[in-house]
Amino acid sequence: MSRILLGLAGSLALLVVVATAEDKKEEGFTSIFDGSSLKGWQGGTGAYEVKDGAIVCLKDGKGGNLYTEKEYANFDLRFEFKLTKNANNGIGIRAPLEGDSAYVGMEIQVLDDGGSQYTALRPAQYHGSIYDVFPAARGHQKPVGEWNEEEITAQGRHVTIKLNGATIVDANLDDVKDEAVLKKHPGLKNAKGHIGFLGHGARVEFRNLRIKEL
């Protein structure tokens, strides 16, 4: 009996250690999605719905952008996403409410990299890329229909992106020297802006959205 009790005590201790490590890992993060409504979000609310604890970009062919009401400068954003076949979306960062966020802000591409429609894209058009500027490393996306974990960190001029634990982008925005690129992407100079979903009419789901301001 004492051996069983000791085993149980050890298991409880292990659970406490694991829980403490998880709490420390998420320390300072706050949710930007309540899991049941679009409270705190603005813009193309007609193109999105909340279902089963996720923000869902509807498959309607119209697309639409959904932005946080709050602006963010330096931050660490963590979330999960799930794609459908040939899905296309994006995460806008430091974006204004008007204009194309891929250019007047920055767009972190959200894409079904294995989709039949996307076999001949430029490197900086695949998932996780800072769209049209910094290409992401490929091969870390889970199959369509499975949840992926992503983390976007913007600290001053440094932007890193992790997909399912792998760093796929590690970019210094100041490395962009080409005047034509800078003219096309004035948003690279933005110090702050909104975070948003940049829909293209394909069904994509997002959940567990939390952020830590740096």
Phi and psi in degrees as GROMACS dihedral restraints (atoms count N, CA, C in turn):
[ dihedral_restraints ]
;  ai    aj    ak    al  type     phi  dphi    fc
    3     4     5     6     1   -63.7    20    10
    4     5     6     7     1   -33.8    20    10
    6     7     8     9     1   -65.4    20    10
    7     8     9    10     1   -40.3    20    10
    9    10    11    12     1   -64.1    20    10
   10    11    12    13     1   -43.0    20    10
   12    13    14    15     1   -63.3    20    10
   13    14    15    16     1   -40.7    20    10
   15    16    17    18     1   -63.3    20    10
   16    17    18    19     1   -40.6    20    10
   18    19    20    21     1   -62.7    20    10
   19    20    21    22     1   -41.5    20    10
   21    22    23    24     1   -64.9    20    10
   22    23    24    25     1   -42.0    20    10
   24    25    26    27     1   -62.0    20    10
   25    26    27    28     1   -40.8    20    10
   27    28    29    30     1   -63.1    20    10
   28    29    30    31     1   -40.3    20    10
   30    31    32    33     1   -64.6    20    10
   31    32    33    34     1   -42.3    20    10
   33    34    35    36     1   -63.6    20    10
   34    35    36    37     1   -40.0    20    10
   36    37    38    39     1   -62.5    20    10
   37    38    39    40     1   -40.6    20    10
   39    40    41    42     1   -63.3    20    10
   40    41    42    43     1   -41.9    20    10
   42    43    44    45     1   -61.6    20    10
   43    44    45    46     1   -41.1    20    10
   45    46    47    48     1   -62.6    20    10
   46    47    48    49     1   -44.1    20    10
   48    49    50    51     1   -61.7    20    10
   49    50    51    52     1   -45.0    20    10
   51    52    53    54     1   -62.5    20    10
   52    53    54    55     1   -45.9    20    10
   54    55    56    57     1   -60.9    20    10
   55    56    57    58     1   -42.0    20    10
   57    58    59    60     1   -63.0    20    10
   58    59    60    61     1   -40.3    20    10
   60    61    62    63     1   -64.3    20    10
   61    62    63    64     1   -40.8    20    10
   63    64    65    66     1   -65.9    20    10
   64    65    66    67     1   -43.1    20    10
   66    67    68    69     1   -59.8    20    10
   67    68    69    70     1   -42.1    20    10
   69    70    71    72     1   -66.1    20    10
   70    71    72    73     1   -39.1    20    10
   72    73    74    75     1   -60.4    20    10
   73    74    75    76     1   -37.9    20    10
   75    76    77    78     1   -97.5    20    10
   76    77    78    79     1     8.5    20    10
   78    79    80    81     1   -58.5    20    10
   79    80    81    82     1   130.7    20    10
   81    82    83    84     1    91.1    20    10
   82    83    84    85     1    -6.2    20    10
   84    85    86    87     1   -88.4    20    10
   85    86    87    88     1   142.8    20    10
   87    88    89    90     1  -128.3    20    10
   88    89    90    91     1   150.2    20    10
   90    91    92    93     1   -75.5    20    10
   91    92    93    94     1   141.2    20    10
   93    94    95    96     1  -114.3    20    10
   94    95    96    97     1    15.4    20    10
   96    97    98    99     1  -148.2    20    10
   97    98    99   100     1   123.2    20    10
   99   100   101   102     1   -81.8    20    10
  100   101   102   103     1    -2.3    20    10
  102   103   104   105     1    85.2    20    10
  103   104   105   106     1    -5.9    20    10
  105   106   107   108     1  -136.8    20    10
  106   107   108   109     1    -9.5    20    10
  108   109   110   111     1  -154.7    20    10
  109   110   111   112     1   172.2    20    10
  111   112   113   114     1   -98.1    20    10
  112   113   114   115     1    27.0    20    10
  114   115   116   117     1   -60.0    20    10
  115   116   117   118     1   131.2    20    10
  117   118   119   120     1    92.2    20    10
  118   119   120   121     1     1.2    20    10
  120   121   122   123     1  -121.3    20    10
  121   122   123   124     1   155.8    20    10
  123   124   125   126     1  -146.7    20    10
  124   125   126   127     1   167.8    20    10
  126   127   128   129     1   105.3    20    10
  127   128   129   130     1  -131.5    20    10
  129   130   131   132     1   -78.4    20    10
  130   131   132   133     1    60.5    20    10
  132   133   134   135     1   -64.8    20    10
  133   134   135   136     1   -22.7    20    10
  135   136   137   138     1   -70.5    20    10
  136   137   138   139     1   -17.2    20    10
  138   139   140   141     1   -95.3    20    10
  139   140   141   142     1     2.4    20    10
  141   142   143   144     1  -134.7    20    10
  142   143   144   145     1   153.7    20    10
  144   145   146   147     1  -142.4    20    10
  145   146   147   148     1   163.6    20    10
  147   148   149   150     1  -105.0    20    10
  148   149   150   151     1   124.9    20    10
  150   151   152   153     1  -146.2    20    10
  151   152   153   154     1   129.1    20    10
  153   154   155   156     1    52.5    20    10
  154   155   156   157     1    42.4    20    10
  156   157   158   159     1    75.3    20    10
  157   158   159   160     1    18.5    20    10
  159   160   161   162     1  -133.0    20    10
  160   161   162   163     1   151.5    20    10
  162   163   164   165     1   -86.7    20    10
  163   164   165   166     1   123.4    20    10
  165   166   167   168     1  -114.5    20    10
  166   167   168   169     1   122.5    20    10
  168   169   170   171     1   -80.3    20    10
  169   170   171   172     1   122.1    20    10
  171   172   173   174     1   -77.5    20    10
  172   173   174   175     1   145.6    20    10
  174   175   176   177     1   -86.1    20    10
  175   176   177   178     1    93.1    20    10
  177   178   179   180     1  -134.1    20    10
  178   179   180   181     1    -1.4    20    10
  180   181   182   183     1    80.1    20    10
  181   182   183   184     1    -3.7    20    10
  183   184   185   186     1  -100.8    20    10
  184   185   186   187     1   -36.7    20    10
  186   187   188   189     1    74.0    20    10
  187   188   189   190     1  -172.9    20    10
  189   190   191   192     1   155.6    20    10
  190   191   192   193     1   154.2    20    10
  192   193   194   195     1  -108.9    20    10
  193   194   195   196     1   134.1    20    10
  195   196   197   198     1  -122.1    20    10
  196   197   198   199     1   121.6    20    10
  198   199   200   201     1  -118.3    20    10
  199   200   201   202     1   152.2    20    10
  201   202   203   204     1   -65.5    20    10
  202   203   204   205     1   147.2    20    10
  204   205   206   207     1   -69.5    20    10
  205   206   207   208     1   -31.5    20    10
  207   208   209   210     1   -88.6    20    10
  208   209   210   211     1   150.0    20    10
  210   211   212   213     1   -97.0    20    10
  211   212   213   214     1   150.7    20    10
  213   214   215   216     1  -132.0    20    10
  214   215   216   217     1   143.1    20    10
  216   217   218   219     1  -104.4    20    10
  217   218   219   220     1   -78.1    20    10
  219   220   221   222     1  -106.3    20    10
  220   221   222   223     1   129.9    20    10
  222   223   224   225     1  -161.2    20    10
  223   224   225   226     1   163.7    20    10
  225   226   227   228     1  -122.6    20    10
  226   227   228   229     1   114.5    20    10
  228   229   230   231     1  -109.7    20    10
  229   230   231   232     1   126.7    20    10
  231   232   233   234     1  -121.5    20    10
  232   233   234   235     1   140.6    20    10
  234   235   236   237     1  -163.4    20    10
  235   236   237   238     1   171.8    20    10
  237   238   239   240     1  -120.6    20    10
  238   239   240   241     1   149.6    20    10
  240   241   242   243     1  -142.1    20    10
  241   242   243   244     1   154.1    20    10
  243   244   245   246     1  -134.8    20    10
  244   245   246   247     1   130.4    20    10
  246   247   248   249     1  -101.6    20    10
  247   248   249   250     1   158.5    20    10
  249   250   251   252     1  -108.9    20    10
  250   251   252   253     1   170.9    20    10
  252   253   254   255     1   -58.6    20    10
  253   254   255   256     1   129.4    20    10
  255   256   257   258     1    61.8    20    10
  256   257   258   259     1    23.7    20    10
  258   259   260   261     1   -67.0    20    10
  259   260   261   262     1   148.7    20    10
  261   262   263   264     1  -143.4    20    10
  262   263   264   265     1   127.3    20    10
  264   265   266   267     1  -155.0    20    10
  265   266   267   268     1  -163.9    20    10
  267   268   269   270     1  -169.8    20    10
  268   269   270   271     1   158.5    20    10
  270   271   272   273     1  -108.8    20    10
  271   272   273   274     1   112.6    20    10
  273   274   275   276     1   -81.3    20    10
  274   275   276   277     1   135.6    20    10
  276   277   278   279     1  -130.0    20    10
  277   278   279   280     1   148.1    20    10
  279   280   281   282     1    48.1    20    10
  280   281   282   283     1    42.9    20    10
  282   283   284   285     1  -103.7    20    10
  283   284   285   286     1   142.0    20    10
  285   286   287   288     1   -77.8    20    10
  286   287   288   289     1   172.1    20    10
  288   289   290   291     1   -83.3    20    10
  289   290   291   292     1   -16.8    20    10
  291   292   293   294     1  -114.9    20    10
  292   293   294   295     1   148.8    20    10
  294   295   296   297     1    93.0    20    10
  295   296   297   298     1   175.7    20    10
  297   298   299   300     1   -83.8    20    10
  298   299   300   301     1   112.5    20    10
  300   301   302   303     1   -61.6    20    10
  301   302   303   304     1   -22.4    20    10
  303   304   305   306     1   -65.9    20    10
  304   305   306   307     1   -18.0    20    10
  306   307   308   309     1  -121.5    20    10
  307   308   309   310     1   -45.1    20    10
  309   310   311   312     1   -84.2    20    10
  310   311   312   313     1   -10.5    20    10
  312   313   314   315     1  -128.5    20    10
  313   314   315   316     1  -139.6    20    10
  315   316   317   318     1  -134.8    20    10
  316   317   318   319     1   140.2    20    10
  318   319   320   321     1  -113.5    20    10
  319   320   321   322     1   125.0    20    10
  321   322   323   324     1   -93.4    20    10
  322   323   324   325     1   113.2    20    10
  324   325   326   327     1   -62.7    20    10
  325   326   327   328     1   138.4    20    10
  327   328   329   330     1  -121.8    20    10
  328   329   330   331     1   115.7    20    10
  330   331   332   333     1  -154.3    20    10
  331   332   333   334     1   145.4    20    10
  333   334   335   336     1   -76.9    20    10
  334   335   336   337     1    94.7    20    10
  336   337   338   339     1   -59.8    20    10
  337   338   339   340     1   -26.6    20    10
  339   340   341   342     1   -93.1    20    10
  340   341   342   343     1     7.8    20    10
  342   343   344   345     1   -66.8    20    10
  343   344   345   346     1   144.7    20    10
  345   346   347   348     1   -64.7    20    10
  346   347   348   349     1   -20.7    20    10
  348   349   350   351     1   -83.0    20    10
  349   350   351   352     1    -8.8    20    10
  351   352   353   354     1  -123.6    20    10
  352   353   354   355     1    41.7    20    10
  354   355   356   357     1   -86.5    20    10
  355   356   357   358     1   -11.5    20    10
  357   358   359   360     1  -135.0    20    10
  358   359   360   361     1    38.9    20    10
  360   361   362   363     1   -82.0    20    10
  361   362   363   364     1   163.5    20    10
  363   364   365   366     1   -71.6    20    10
  364   365   366   367     1   152.6    20    10
  366   367   368   369     1   -52.9    20    10
  367   368   369   370     1   -38.0    20    10
  369   370   371   372     1   -84.0    20    10
  370   371   372   373     1    17.0    20    10
  372   373   374   375     1  -109.5    20    10
  373   374   375   376     1    -4.2    20    10
  375   376   377   378     1   -87.3    20    10
  376   377   378   379     1   169.9    20    10
  378   379   380   381     1   -54.2    20    10
  379   380   381   382     1   136.6    20    10
  381   382   383   384     1    87.4    20    10
  382   383   384   385     1   -13.9    20    10
  384   385   386   387     1   -66.3    20    10
  385   386   387   388     1   147.7    20    10
  387   388   389   390     1   -76.0    20    10
  388   389   390   391     1   103.8    20    10
  390   391   392   393     1   -48.0    20    10
  391   392   393   394     1   124.1    20    10
  393   394   395   396     1    73.1    20    10
  394   395   396   397     1     5.5    20    10
  396   397   398   399     1  -127.4    20    10
  397   398   399   400     1   -61.0    20    10
  399   400   401   402     1  -118.1    20    10
  400   401   402   403     1   116.3    20    10
  402   403   404   405     1   -74.3    20    10
  403   404   405   406     1   148.8    20    10
  405   406   407   408     1   -98.1    20    10
  406   407   408   409     1   150.8    20    10
  408   409   410   411     1   -67.5    20    10
  409   410   411   412     1   139.7    20    10
  411   412   413   414     1  -104.3    20    10
  412   413   414   415     1   171.4    20    10
  414   415   416   417     1    98.1    20    10
  415   416   417   418     1     7.7    20    10
  417   418   419   420     1  -114.6    20    10
  418   419   420   421     1     3.7    20    10
  420   421   422   423     1   -84.2    20    10
  421   422   423   424     1   139.8    20    10
  423   424   425   426     1   -79.7    20    10
  424   425   426   427     1   161.8    20    10
  426   427   428   429     1   -60.0    20    10
  427   428   429   430     1   152.6    20    10
  429   430   431   432     1   -51.3    20    10
  430   431   432   433     1   135.7    20    10
  432   433   434   435     1    96.4    20    10
  433   434   435   436     1   -10.3    20    10
  435   436   437   438     1  -104.2    20    10
  436   437   438   439     1   152.0    20    10
  438   439   440   441     1   -78.6    20    10
  439   440   441   442     1   134.1    20    10
  441   442   443   444     1  -109.0    20    10
  442   443   444   445     1   151.8    20    10
  444   445   446   447     1  -109.2    20    10
  445   446   447   448     1   133.7    20    10
  447   448   449   450     1  -135.7    20    10
  448   449   450   451     1   150.6    20    10
  450   451   452   453     1  -138.0    20    10
  451   452   453   454     1   126.2    20    10
  453   454   455   456     1  -116.7    20    10
  454   455   456   457     1   121.5    20    10
  456   457   458   459     1  -118.7    20    10
  457   458   459   460     1   123.7    20    10
  459   460   461   462     1  -120.3    20    10
  460   461   462   463     1   113.4    20    10
  462   463   464   465     1  -129.4    20    10
  463   464   465   466     1    99.9    20    10
  465   466   467   468     1    62.3    20    10
  466   467   468   469     1  -122.8    20    10
  468   469   470   471     1   -94.3    20    10
  469   470   471   472     1     7.2    20    10
  471   472   473   474     1  -106.0    20    10
  472   473   474   475     1   124.8    20    10
  474   475   476   477     1  -126.2    20    10
  475   476   477   478     1   125.2    20    10
  477   478   479   480     1  -122.7    20    10
  478   479   480   481     1   149.3    20    10
  480   481   482   483     1  -134.6    20    10
  481   482   483   484     1   129.3    20    10
  483   484   485   486     1  -116.7    20    10
  484   485   486   487     1   137.1    20    10
  486   487   488   489     1  -125.4    20    10
  487   488   489   490     1   117.7    20    10
  489   490   491   492     1    50.4    20    10
  490   491   492   493     1    41.6    20    10
  492   493   494   495     1    89.6    20    10
  493   494   495   496     1   -10.4    20    10
  495   496   497   498     1  -102.5    20    10
  496   497   498   499     1   134.7    20    10
  498   499   500   501     1   -76.1    20    10
  499   500   501   502     1   117.9    20    10
  501   502   503   504     1  -108.7    20    10
  502   503   504   505     1   -16.1    20    10
  504   505   506   507     1  -141.2    20    10
  505   506   507   508     1   133.8    20    10
  507   508   509   510     1  -140.0    20    10
  508   509   510   511     1    92.0    20    10
  510   511   512   513     1  -119.5    20    10
  511   512   513   514     1   138.6    20    10
  513   514   515   516     1  -103.7    20    10
  514   515   516   517     1   112.3    20    10
  516   517   518   519     1   -61.0    20    10
  517   518   519   520     1   -24.8    20    10
  519   520   521   522     1   -71.9    20    10
  520   521   522   523     1   -10.6    20    10
  522   523   524   525     1   -72.9    20    10
  523   524   525   526     1   -13.3    20    10
  525   526   527   528     1   -79.6    20    10
  526   527   528   529     1   110.0    20    10
  528   529   530   531     1  -111.9    20    10
  529   530   531   532     1   -18.8    20    10
  531   532   533   534     1   -65.3    20    10
  532   533   534   535     1   118.6    20    10
  534   535   536   537     1   -62.8    20    10
  535   536   537   538     1   -33.0    20    10
  537   538   539   540     1   -65.9    20    10
  538   539   540   541     1   -40.2    20    10
  540   541   542   543     1   -67.6    20    10
  541   542   543   544     1   -43.2    20    10
  543   544   545   546     1   -64.0    20    10
  544   545   546   547     1   -36.3    20    10
  546   547   548   549     1   -69.2    20    10
  547   548   549   550     1   -38.2    20    10
  549   550   551   552     1   -73.2    20    10
  550   551   552   553     1   -30.1    20    10
  552   553   554   555     1  -122.6    20    10
  553   554   555   556     1    68.2    20    10
  555   556   557   558     1   -63.1    20    10
  556   557   558   559     1   -21.5    20    10
  558   559   560   561     1   -65.8    20    10
  559   560   561   562     1   -15.4    20    10
  561   562   563   564     1   -61.2    20    10
  562   563   564   565     1   -20.8    20    10
  564   565   566   567     1   -92.8    20    10
  565   566   567   568     1    -5.6    20    10
  567   568   569   570     1   -63.3    20    10
  568   569   570   571     1   137.1    20    10
  570   571   572   573     1   -90.1    20    10
  571   572   573   574     1   -23.5    20    10
  573   574   575   576     1  -158.3    20    10
  574   575   576   577     1   170.2    20    10
  576   577   578   579     1   167.8    20    10
  577   578   579   580     1  -170.8    20    10
  579   580   581   582     1   -86.0    20    10
  580   581   582   583     1   157.7    20    10
  582   583   584   585     1  -101.5    20    10
  583   584   585   586     1   137.5    20    10
  585   586   587   588     1  -150.7    20    10
  586   587   588   589     1   164.2    20    10
  588   589   590   591     1  -100.2    20    10
  589   590   591   592     1   130.5    20    10
  591   592   593   594     1  -112.4    20    10
  592   593   594   595     1    86.4    20    10
  594   595   596   597     1   -79.0    20    10
  595   596   597   598     1   151.3    20    10
  597   598   599   600     1  -127.1    20    10
  598   599   600   601     1    27.3    20    10
  600   601   602   603     1    81.9    20    10
  601   602   603   604     1     9.5    20    10
  603   604   605   606     1  -105.7    20    10
  604   605   606   607     1   149.7    20    10
  606   607   608   609     1   -76.4    20    10
  607   608   609   610     1   118.9    20    10
  609   610   611   612     1  -137.2    20    10
  610   611   612   613     1   139.2    20    10
  612   613   614   615     1  -113.8    20    10
  613   614   615   616     1   141.8    20    10
  615   616   617   618     1  -129.7    20    10
  616   617   618   619     1   138.8    20    10
  618   619   620   621     1  -149.4    20    10
  619   620   621   622     1   172.9    20    10
  621   622   623   624     1    51.0    20    10
  622   623   624   625     1    48.7    20    10
  624   625   626   627     1   -83.7    20    10
  625   626   627   628     1   116.9    20    10
  627   628   629   630     1  -140.8    20    10
  628   629   630   631     1   152.2    20    10
  630   631   632   633     1  -139.9    20    10
  631   632   633   634     1   149.1    20    10
  633   634   635   636     1  -127.0    20    10
  634   635   636   637     1   121.1    20    10
  636   637   638   639     1   -80.1    20    10
  637   638   639   640     1   136.1    20    10
